[in-house]
């Protein structure tokens, strides 16, 4: 509802205007009345309104003087102003127009004329609100791009100064990674993940309120991450009288209540200021990659996960190097023996969980090095994700020796296939055929890798090299092409086409189609297959 202030020294005029039209039906609400300009000005200094209808001639301060005062003091956010007068002198109208008066009504007011002006105000107001929302969204997106440049470490003084001038900052900065937990979600139903991601983003904006610029949608841009980024500064907890941990716990709990789903929170290393935030972002990436080796939690702090043993750094290098050699040689028997030996050594030394993490980090970096020696285009985070997820089975405790054995065997097979550089054409041809014949089914890279006896991580890497995109993106794009053909060649309902090409949620299908073709399915059909240029 647009808020209205009526200003007239004649009470019967004010009362008449109240009942003259159905204000609520037109989207307006009369929130106050005033008998003269001074009274109106006093009200406006304490309250916001959207529309002021004022008599031009009143004792003390006239309507025109009130208008000039409002504009000069910038009161009520530039409310729309309508002059009401029994005088038809054009000079009054000219003076009013110079002070951004929207219209000029002569007494006695005609109902249709008042309705016309109210509808004009409503239309202009809606247009300006939409324009403001678009402008705010574009400004936020531009700020987000500059922040992401800082996170990636690819920035210059222009990026840095823009962020500093458009965001409230302080010393003590962390990059916070937020994502809906995978609990209860099917792998292929990325539409559900995306919806949860948007809910999480909106909930984060609501929690941050005026600090919403610190919240960034989809920072990682990886196909299997549905994340929200948050630039945490120490002042955020301080102004709420909380410690840093209390603030982040409260944030996480509030988000979980808002989206009715568990939320994972990774807190990167604290850095002195925003110019070093790339370091904090990098530590979050490490936490994410190593999560498959840890007992599952919903909150991780970099310092807690990486702190050193009280007796100093203890690295079981000899046992780790022996395990790495067994992996390189794809010797499954030795892999099992070396893993058990490693865990026995750590138990005998009484190493705490934080030092176990140190040993695991050394182990992983050495494995990545082995892969990059075979192929320098290896996507490290993607490989860790695929292999870590494929080895996790129900009943296996994350971080246990059993899980490490499964991981090591899977990685050994991956290295072997990478080394042999198995025939890409035949495997990818089979996968392409599967997509063409079964694109509407719940196809996953993991299932196809099992069917064609190839490591899922390696298959994903082959696929990305050939097509320049992930398997999931390729599958979704193929579905969009089939949907486009159906739209042009049939009269089938859009919801039916969505189901037939593999999307249960019609709204999600429409959003994907717009992203692919630049217009809605209905418009694409009307235009004969021509999307937005």
C-alpha positions as CSV (number, residue, x, y, z in Angstrom):
1,X,0.0,0.0,0.0
2,X,1.2,3.5,-0.9
3,X,0.9,5.8,2.2
4,X,-1.0,9.1,1.7
5,X,-0.9,12.4,3.6
6,X,-3.8,14.7,3.1
7,X,-3.2,18.4,3.8
8,X,-6.0,21.0,3.8
9,X,-7.3,23.7,6.2
10,X,-10.9,22.8,5.5
11,X,-11.9,19.6,7.5
12,X,-14.9,18.9,5.3
13,X,-12.5,18.7,2.2
14,X,-10.3,16.2,4.0
15,X,-13.3,14.2,5.1
16,X,-14.7,14.3,1.6
17,X,-11.5,13.1,0.0
18,X,-11.4,10.2,2.5
19,X,-14.7,8.8,1.2
20,X,-14.5,10.1,-2.4
21,X,-12.8,7.0,-3.7
22,X,-12.0,3.5,-2.5
23,X,-8.4,4.2,-1.6
24,X,-7.5,0.6,-0.6
25,X,-8.9,-0.8,-3.9
26,X,-6.5,1.5,-5.7
27,X,-3.5,0.4,-3.6
28,X,-3.4,3.5,-1.2
29,X,-3.8,4.0,2.5
30,X,-4.4,7.4,4.1
31,X,-2.0,7.4,7.0
32,X,-2.4,10.9,8.3
33,X,-4.0,14.3,7.7
34,X,-2.8,17.8,8.5
35,X,-4.6,21.2,8.7
36,X,-1.7,23.3,7.4
37,X,1.8,23.2,5.9
38,X,3.6,23.5,9.3
39,X,1.7,20.5,10.8
40,X,2.4,18.5,7.6
41,X,6.1,19.4,7.7
42,X,6.3,18.3,11.4
43,X,4.7,15.0,10.5
44,X,7.0,14.4,7.5
45,X,10.1,14.9,9.6
46,X,9.2,11.9,11.7
47,X,7.4,9.7,9.1
48,X,7.7,8.5,5.6
49,X,4.8,8.8,3.1
50,X,4.5,8.0,-0.7
51,X,2.0,10.6,-1.8
52,X,1.1,14.1,-0.5
53,X,-2.1,15.8,-1.6
54,X,-2.1,19.4,-0.4
55,X,-4.3,22.5,-0.8
56,X,-2.4,25.3,-2.5
57,X,-3.6,28.1,-0.2
58,X,-3.6,27.6,3.6
59,X,-3.0,29.8,6.6
60,X,0.7,30.1,7.5
61,X,2.5,27.8,5.1
62,X,0.9,27.3,1.7
63,X,0.9,24.1,-0.3
64,X,3.6,25.5,-2.7
65,X,5.8,26.5,0.3
66,X,5.3,23.1,1.8
67,X,6.4,21.5,-1.5
68,X,9.5,23.7,-1.7
69,X,10.4,22.8,1.9
70,X,10.0,19.1,1.3
71,X,12.2,19.2,-1.8
72,X,14.9,21.4,-0.2
73,X,15.1,19.2,2.9
74,X,14.7,16.0,0.9
75,X,11.9,14.7,3.2
76,X,10.0,11.5,2.8
77,X,12.3,10.1,0.1
78,X,10.9,12.3,-2.7
79,X,7.2,11.5,-2.2
80,X,4.9,12.3,-5.1
81,X,3.1,15.6,-4.6
82,X,-0.4,16.6,-5.9
83,X,-1.5,20.3,-5.6
84,X,-5.2,20.8,-4.9
85,X,-6.7,24.2,-5.5
86,X,-9.6,26.2,-6.5
87,X,-7.4,28.5,-8.5
88,X,-6.9,27.9,-12.2
89,X,-3.9,30.3,-12.5
90,X,-1.3,28.6,-14.7
91,X,1.5,30.3,-12.8
92,X,0.7,28.2,-9.8
93,X,1.0,25.0,-11.9
94,X,4.4,26.2,-13.3
95,X,5.8,26.8,-9.8
96,X,4.6,23.5,-8.7
97,X,6.1,21.7,-11.7
98,X,9.5,23.3,-11.1
99,X,9.5,21.6,-7.7
100,X,8.6,18.1,-9.1
101,X,4.9,18.2,-8.5
102,X,3.3,15.3,-10.2
103,X,-0.1,16.8,-11.0
104,X,-2.5,19.7,-10.4
105,X,-6.1,19.2,-9.4
106,X,-8.8,21.9,-9.5
107,X,-11.6,22.0,-7.0
108,X,-14.2,20.7,-7.0
109,X,-12.4,17.5,-7.6
110,X,-14.0,15.1,-10.1
111,X,-13.8,11.4,-9.1
112,X,-12.6,10.2,-12.5
113,X,-9.8,12.8,-12.5
114,X,-8.7,11.8,-9.0
115,X,-8.7,8.1,-9.9
116,X,-6.7,8.9,-13.1
117,X,-4.0,10.6,-11.0
118,X,-3.9,7.9,-8.3
119,X,-3.5,5.2,-11.0
120,X,-0.8,7.3,-12.6
121,X,1.0,7.6,-9.3
122,X,0.6,3.8,-8.7
123,X,2.0,3.0,-12.2
124,X,5.0,5.4,-11.8
125,X,5.7,4.1,-8.3
126,X,5.7,0.5,-9.5
127,X,8.0,1.4,-12.4
128,X,10.4,3.2,-10.1
129,X,10.4,0.3,-7.6
130,X,11.2,-2.2,-10.3
131,X,13.9,0.1,-11.7
132,X,15.4,0.5,-8.2
133,X,15.4,-3.3,-7.7
134,X,17.1,-3.9,-11.0
135,X,19.6,-1.2,-10.3
136,X,20.3,-2.6,-6.8
137,X,20.6,-6.1,-8.3
138,X,23.1,-5.0,-11.0
139,X,25.1,-3.0,-8.4
140,X,25.2,-6.1,-6.1
141,X,26.2,-8.3,-9.0
142,X,29.0,-5.9,-10.0
143,X,30.2,-5.8,-6.4
144,X,30.1,-9.6,-6.3
145,X,32.3,-9.8,-9.4
146,X,34.9,-7.5,-7.8
147,X,34.8,-9.6,-4.6
148,X,35.2,-12.8,-6.5
149,X,38.3,-11.2,-8.2
150,X,39.7,-10.7,-4.7
151,X,38.9,-14.3,-3.7
152,X,40.6,-15.7,-6.8
153,X,43.6,-13.5,-6.2
154,X,43.2,-11.9,-9.6
155,X,42.6,-8.3,-8.9
156,X,44.1,-4.8,-9.1
157,X,43.7,-1.6,-7.2
158,X,40.5,-0.8,-9.1
159,X,38.8,-4.0,-7.8
160,X,40.1,-3.5,-4.3
161,X,39.1,0.2,-4.0
162,X,35.6,-0.6,-5.4
163,X,35.0,-3.3,-2.8
164,X,36.3,-1.0,0.0
165,X,34.1,1.9,-1.1
166,X,30.9,-0.2,-1.4
167,X,31.2,-2.5,1.6
168,X,31.5,-2.0,5.3
169,X,34.7,-3.7,6.3
170,X,37.0,-4.0,9.3
171,X,40.1,-5.8,10.4
172,X,39.8,-9.5,10.9
173,X,38.3,-11.1,7.8
174,X,37.2,-14.6,7.0
175,X,35.7,-16.2,4.0
176,X,32.7,-18.3,5.0
177,X,31.3,-21.1,2.8
178,X,27.7,-21.9,3.2
179,X,25.8,-24.8,1.5
180,X,22.7,-27.0,2.1
181,X,23.9,-30.3,3.4
182,X,23.4,-33.3,1.0
183,X,21.4,-35.2,3.6
184,X,18.2,-36.6,2.0
185,X,18.9,-35.2,-1.5
186,X,19.2,-37.3,-4.6
187,X,22.3,-36.8,-6.7
188,X,20.6,-36.1,-10.0
189,X,17.9,-33.8,-8.7
190,X,20.0,-30.7,-9.1
191,X,16.8,-28.6,-9.4
192,X,16.1,-29.3,-5.7
193,X,19.7,-28.3,-4.7
194,X,19.3,-25.1,-6.7
195,X,16.0,-24.2,-5.1
196,X,17.6,-24.8,-1.7
197,X,20.6,-22.7,-2.7
198,X,18.3,-19.8,-3.6
199,X,16.4,-20.1,-0.3
200,X,19.7,-20.2,1.6
201,X,20.8,-17.0,-0.2
202,X,17.6,-15.2,0.6
203,X,17.8,-16.3,4.2
204,X,21.3,-15.1,4.5
205,X,20.3,-11.7,3.1
206,X,17.5,-11.5,5.6
207,X,19.9,-12.3,8.5
208,X,22.5,-9.8,7.4
209,X,20.0,-7.0,6.6
210,X,22.1,-3.9,5.8
211,X,25.2,-6.1,5.5
212,X,23.6,-8.0,2.6
213,X,26.4,-7.0,0.2
214,X,28.7,-9.4,2.1
215,X,26.6,-12.3,0.8
216,X,27.5,-13.7,-2.7
217,X,25.6,-16.3,-4.7
218,X,27.4,-19.3,-6.3
219,X,31.0,-18.3,-5.7
220,X,32.6,-21.7,-6.6
221,X,30.6,-22.1,-9.9
222,X,31.3,-25.9,-9.7
223,X,28.6,-28.3,-10.9
224,X,28.5,-30.2,-7.6
225,X,28.6,-27.2,-5.3
226,X,25.5,-25.1,-4.4
227,X,27.2,-22.6,-2.2
228,X,26.8,-19.1,-0.8
229,X,29.8,-17.1,0.1
230,X,30.0,-14.7,3.0
231,X,32.7,-12.1,3.8
232,X,32.8,-12.1,7.6
233,X,34.4,-9.2,9.4
234,X,35.1,-9.0,13.1
235,X,32.7,-6.0,13.6
236,X,29.7,-8.2,12.7
237,X,29.9,-10.2,15.9
238,X,31.1,-7.3,18.0
239,X,28.1,-5.1,17.2
240,X,25.8,-7.9,18.3
241,X,27.7,-8.5,21.5
242,X,28.8,-12.0,20.4
243,X,32.0,-13.9,20.0
244,X,32.9,-14.9,16.5
245,X,31.9,-18.5,17.1
246,X,28.6,-17.5,18.7
247,X,27.8,-15.3,15.7
248,X,28.5,-18.0,13.2
249,X,26.6,-20.6,15.2
250,X,23.6,-18.2,15.4
251,X,23.9,-17.5,11.7
252,X,23.9,-21.3,10.9
253,X,21.0,-22.0,13.2
254,X,18.9,-19.1,11.7
255,X,19.6,-20.3,8.2
256,X,18.6,-23.9,9.0
257,X,15.3,-22.7,10.5
258,X,14.6,-20.5,7.5
259,X,15.2,-23.1,4.8
260,X,14.2,-26.1,7.0
261,X,17.3,-28.0,6.0
262,X,20.8,-28.6,7.5
263,X,23.4,-26.1,6.5
264,X,27.2,-26.7,6.2
265,X,29.5,-23.9,7.3
266,X,33.2,-23.8,6.5
267,X,35.1,-20.9,8.1
268,X,38.4,-20.1,6.3
269,X,41.5,-18.8,7.9
270,X,41.3,-15.4,9.4
271,X,43.3,-12.8,7.5
272,X,44.2,-9.2,8.5
273,X,42.0,-7.4,6.0
274,X,40.1,-7.7,2.7
275,X,43.3,-7.5,0.5
276,X,44.3,-10.9,1.9
277,X,41.0,-12.6,1.5
278,X,42.2,-14.9,-1.2
279,X,44.2,-16.8,1.4
280,X,41.1,-17.4,3.5
281,X,39.2,-18.5,0.4
282,X,42.0,-21.0,-0.5
283,X,41.8,-22.6,3.0
284,X,38.1,-23.1,2.5
285,X,38.8,-25.0,-0.7
286,X,41.2,-27.2,1.2
287,X,38.6,-27.9,3.9
288,X,36.0,-28.8,1.3
289,X,38.4,-31.1,-0.5
290,X,39.4,-32.9,2.6
291,X,35.9,-33.2,4.1
292,X,35.6,-36.9,2.9
293,X,38.4,-37.8,5.3
294,X,36.8,-36.3,8.4
295,X,34.0,-37.2,10.7
296,X,31.0,-35.5,9.2
297,X,30.2,-32.2,10.9
298,X,28.1,-29.2,9.8
299,X,30.7,-26.6,10.9
300,X,34.5,-26.5,10.3
301,X,37.0,-23.8,11.4
302,X,40.2,-23.9,9.5
303,X,42.3,-23.2,12.6
304,X,40.6,-26.0,14.5
305,X,41.1,-28.5,11.7
306,X,44.7,-27.6,11.0
307,X,46.2,-26.9,14.4
308,X,49.5,-28.7,15.2
309,X,50.1,-31.4,17.8
310,X,51.1,-30.1,21.2
311,X,54.4,-31.9,20.9
312,X,55.2,-30.3,17.5
313,X,54.7,-31.5,13.9
314,X,54.7,-35.3,13.7
315,X,54.7,-36.6,10.1
316,X,54.7,-40.3,9.5
317,X,56.6,-39.8,6.3
318,X,58.1,-43.2,5.9
319,X,54.8,-45.0,6.2
320,X,53.0,-42.4,4.0
321,X,55.7,-42.7,1.3
322,X,55.4,-46.5,1.3
323,X,51.6,-46.2,0.9
324,X,52.0,-43.7,-1.9
325,X,54.4,-46.1,-3.7
326,X,51.9,-49.0,-3.4
327,X,49.2,-46.7,-4.9
328,X,51.5,-45.7,-7.7
329,X,52.1,-49.4,-8.5
330,X,48.4,-50.3,-8.1
331,X,49.3,-53.1,-5.6
332,X,46.0,-53.6,-3.7
333,X,47.5,-56.1,-1.2
334,X,50.3,-53.7,-0.3
335,X,47.8,-50.8,-0.1
336,X,45.8,-52.6,2.6
337,X,49.0,-53.4,4.5
338,X,50.4,-49.9,4.3
339,X,47.2,-48.3,5.4
340,X,47.0,-50.5,8.5
341,X,50.7,-49.8,9.2
342,X,50.1,-46.1,8.9
343,X,47.1,-46.1,11.3
344,X,49.0,-48.4,13.7
345,X,51.9,-46.0,13.8
346,X,49.7,-43.0,14.5
347,X,47.9,-44.9,17.3
348,X,51.2,-45.9,18.9
349,X,52.5,-42.3,18.8
350,X,49.2,-41.2,20.3
351,X,48.6,-38.6,17.6
352,X,45.6,-36.4,18.0
353,X,43.0,-35.8,15.3
354,X,44.6,-32.5,14.3
355,X,48.0,-34.2,13.6
356,X,46.2,-37.0,11.7
357,X,44.9,-34.2,9.5
358,X,48.4,-33.0,8.8
359,X,49.4,-36.5,7.7
360,X,46.3,-36.8,5.4
361,X,47.2,-33.4,3.9
362,X,50.7,-34.6,3.0
363,X,49.3,-37.8,1.6
364,X,46.7,-36.0,-0.7
365,X,49.2,-33.4,-2.0
366,X,51.5,-36.2,-3.0
367,X,48.7,-38.1,-4.8
368,X,47.7,-34.9,-6.7
369,X,51.4,-34.6,-7.7
370,X,51.3,-38.1,-9.1
371,X,48.3,-37.3,-11.2
372,X,49.6,-34.0,-12.5
373,X,52.8,-35.8,-13.7
374,X,50.6,-37.9,-16.0
375,X,48.4,-35.0,-17.1
376,X,49.0,-31.4,-16.1
377,X,45.3,-30.5,-16.9
378,X,44.0,-32.5,-13.9
379,X,41.3,-30.6,-12.0
380,X,42.4,-31.3,-8.5
381,X,39.2,-30.4,-6.6
382,X,37.1,-32.3,-9.1
383,X,39.3,-35.4,-8.8
384,X,39.1,-35.3,-5.0
385,X,35.4,-34.9,-5.0
386,X,34.6,-37.7,-7.5
387,X,36.9,-40.2,-5.9
388,X,36.0,-39.3,-2.3
389,X,32.3,-39.5,-3.0
390,X,32.6,-42.8,-5.0
391,X,34.4,-44.5,-2.1
392,X,31.9,-43.5,0.6
393,X,29.5,-46.3,1.4
394,X,26.9,-46.8,4.1
395,X,28.5,-48.2,7.2
396,X,32.0,-46.8,6.5
397,X,33.0,-44.2,9.1
398,X,34.6,-41.2,7.5
399,X,38.2,-40.9,8.4
400,X,38.6,-44.6,9.3
401,X,41.3,-46.9,7.9
402,X,38.6,-48.7,5.9
403,X,37.7,-45.6,4.1
404,X,41.3,-44.7,3.3
405,X,41.8,-48.2,1.9
406,X,38.8,-47.7,-0.5
407,X,40.1,-44.3,-1.4
408,X,43.6,-45.5,-2.1
409,X,42.5,-48.4,-4.3
410,X,40.2,-46.2,-6.3
411,X,43.0,-43.6,-6.8
412,X,45.4,-46.3,-7.8
413,X,43.0,-47.4,-10.5
414,X,42.5,-43.8,-11.6
415,X,46.3,-43.3,-12.0
416,X,46.5,-46.6,-14.0
417,X,43.9,-45.5,-16.4
418,X,45.4,-42.0,-16.6
419,X,48.8,-43.6,-17.4
420,X,47.4,-45.9,-20.0
421,X,45.4,-43.1,-21.5
422,X,42.7,-45.7,-22.4
423,X,40.8,-45.3,-25.6
424,X,38.7,-42.1,-25.2
425,X,36.7,-42.5,-28.4
426,X,35.1,-45.9,-27.6
427,X,34.1,-45.0,-24.0
428,X,32.9,-41.5,-24.8
429,X,31.0,-42.9,-27.8
430,X,29.2,-45.3,-25.5
431,X,28.4,-42.5,-23.1
432,X,27.1,-40.3,-25.9
433,X,24.9,-43.1,-27.0
434,X,23.6,-43.6,-23.5
435,X,22.6,-39.9,-23.4
436,X,20.9,-40.0,-26.8
437,X,18.9,-43.0,-25.9
438,X,18.2,-42.4,-22.2
439,X,18.5,-38.6,-21.7
440,X,15.2,-38.5,-19.8
441,X,16.4,-41.1,-17.2
442,X,18.3,-40.4,-14.0
443,X,21.7,-40.8,-15.7
444,X,24.8,-40.2,-13.5
445,X,28.5,-40.3,-14.3
446,X,29.1,-42.8,-11.4
447,X,26.6,-45.3,-12.8
448,X,28.0,-45.0,-16.3
449,X,31.6,-45.4,-15.1
450,X,30.6,-48.7,-13.4
451,X,28.8,-49.9,-16.5
452,X,31.7,-49.3,-18.8
453,X,34.4,-50.3,-16.2
454,X,36.2,-47.0,-16.0
455,X,37.0,-44.8,-13.0
456,X,34.4,-42.1,-12.6
457,X,36.9,-39.4,-11.9
458,X,38.8,-40.2,-15.1
459,X,35.6,-40.5,-17.1
460,X,34.6,-37.1,-15.9
461,X,38.0,-35.7,-16.9
462,X,37.8,-37.2,-20.4
463,X,34.3,-35.8,-20.9
464,X,35.3,-32.3,-19.9
465,X,38.4,-32.4,-22.2
466,X,36.4,-33.4,-25.2
467,X,33.3,-31.3,-24.8
468,X,34.6,-28.4,-22.7
469,X,31.9,-28.9,-20.1
470,X,30.9,-31.4,-17.4
471,X,28.8,-34.5,-18.0
472,X,25.9,-32.9,-16.1
473,X,26.0,-29.7,-18.2
474,X,26.2,-31.7,-21.4
475,X,23.2,-33.9,-20.4
476,X,21.2,-30.8,-19.4
477,X,22.0,-29.0,-22.7
478,X,21.1,-32.1,-24.7
479,X,17.7,-32.2,-22.9
480,X,17.2,-28.6,-23.7
481,X,17.8,-29.3,-27.4
482,X,15.3,-32.2,-27.4
483,X,12.8,-30.0,-25.6
484,X,13.3,-27.3,-28.2
485,X,12.6,-29.8,-31.0
486,X,9.4,-30.9,-29.2
487,X,8.2,-27.3,-28.9
488,X,8.6,-26.7,-32.6
489,X,7.3,-30.1,-33.9
490,X,4.4,-30.9,-31.5
491,X,1.6,-29.2,-29.7
492,X,2.4,-31.0,-26.4
493,X,1.9,-29.0,-23.2
494,X,5.1,-27.6,-21.8
495,X,4.8,-29.5,-18.5
496,X,4.5,-32.7,-20.5
497,X,7.6,-31.9,-22.5
498,X,9.5,-31.1,-19.3
499,X,8.6,-34.5,-17.9
500,X,9.5,-36.3,-21.1
501,X,13.0,-34.8,-21.2
502,X,13.7,-35.6,-17.6
503,X,12.5,-32.7,-15.4
504,X,9.9,-33.4,-12.7
505,X,9.7,-29.7,-11.8
506,X,8.2,-27.6,-14.6
507,X,9.3,-24.3,-13.1
508,X,12.9,-25.6,-12.9
509,X,12.7,-26.7,-16.5
510,X,11.5,-23.3,-17.6
511,X,14.4,-21.6,-15.8
512,X,16.9,-23.9,-17.4
513,X,15.3,-23.3,-20.8
514,X,15.5,-19.6,-20.4
515,X,19.2,-19.9,-19.4
516,X,19.9,-22.0,-22.5
517,X,17.7,-20.3,-25.1
518,X,17.3,-16.7,-23.8
519,X,13.4,-16.9,-23.6
520,X,10.6,-19.0,-22.2
521,X,9.5,-22.2,-23.9
522,X,6.2,-20.6,-24.8
523,X,7.9,-17.6,-26.5
524,X,10.4,-19.9,-28.2
525,X,7.4,-21.8,-29.7
526,X,5.6,-18.6,-30.8
527,X,8.7,-17.2,-32.4
528,X,9.4,-20.4,-34.3
529,X,12.6,-21.3,-32.5
530,X,14.2,-17.9,-32.4
531,X,15.5,-17.0,-28.9
532,X,16.7,-13.7,-27.5
533,X,19.7,-12.3,-29.4
